[in-house]
Amino acid sequence: MKIEGMNKSDWLMLVLIVVVLAMTNFSDLQTIDYVLLVSVVAWLIMLGIRLYVINVKNKQ
């Protein structure tokens, strides 16, 4: 299934996020880990907004 608006770099970023989260020890997080997690969440929100605009708003 092709998602309109998803670039190869977006897929690569998602794979890297999953790999990093799988290797993360959540019982021993430091400040930089929290900064990384917040930036990942912000990136996912921006990706969601971009895909929503491309796939829903532009179709109307």
C-alpha positions as CSV (number, residue, x, y, z in Angstrom):
1,M,0.0,0.0,0.0
2,K,1.4,3.3,-1.1
3,I,0.8,6.3,1.2
4,E,0.7,9.5,-0.8
5,G,3.1,11.9,0.7
6,M,5.5,9.4,2.4
7,N,9.0,9.7,1.1
8,K,11.8,7.1,1.4
9,S,13.4,9.3,4.0
10,D,10.2,9.1,6.1
11,W,10.2,5.3,6.0
12,L,13.9,5.2,6.9
13,M,13.3,7.6,9.9
14,L,10.4,5.4,11.1
15,V,12.6,2.2,10.9
16,L,15.4,4.0,12.8
17,I,13.0,5.2,15.5
18,V,11.7,1.6,16.0
19,V,15.3,0.3,16.2
20,V,16.4,2.9,18.7
21,L,13.2,2.4,20.8
22,A,13.8,-1.3,20.8
23,M,17.3,-0.9,22.1
24,T,16.4,1.7,24.7
25,N,16.5,0.8,28.4
26,F,13.5,2.8,29.7
27,S,14.4,2.2,33.4
28,D,17.6,4.3,33.0
29,L,16.7,7.3,31.0
30,Q,18.9,10.5,31.1
31,T,18.1,14.1,30.1
32,I,19.3,13.6,26.5
33,D,17.0,10.6,26.2
34,Y,14.0,12.7,27.1
35,V,15.1,15.3,24.6
36,L,15.4,12.6,21.9
37,L,11.9,11.2,22.8
38,V,10.3,14.6,22.7
39,S,11.9,15.4,19.3
40,V,10.7,12.0,17.9
41,V,7.2,12.7,19.1
42,A,7.3,16.2,17.5
43,W,8.5,14.7,14.2
44,L,5.7,12.1,14.3
45,I,3.1,14.8,14.9
46,M,4.5,16.9,12.0
47,L,4.5,13.8,9.7
48,G,0.9,13.1,10.7
49,I,-0.2,16.7,10.0
50,R,1.7,16.6,6.6
51,L,0.1,13.3,5.6
52,Y,-3.4,14.5,6.7
53,V,-3.1,17.7,4.6
54,I,-1.8,15.8,1.6
55,N,-4.4,13.0,1.7
56,V,-7.5,14.6,3.2
57,K,-7.5,18.3,2.7
58,N,-6.2,18.3,-0.9
59,K,-8.7,15.7,-1.9
60,Q,-11.7,17.9,-1.1
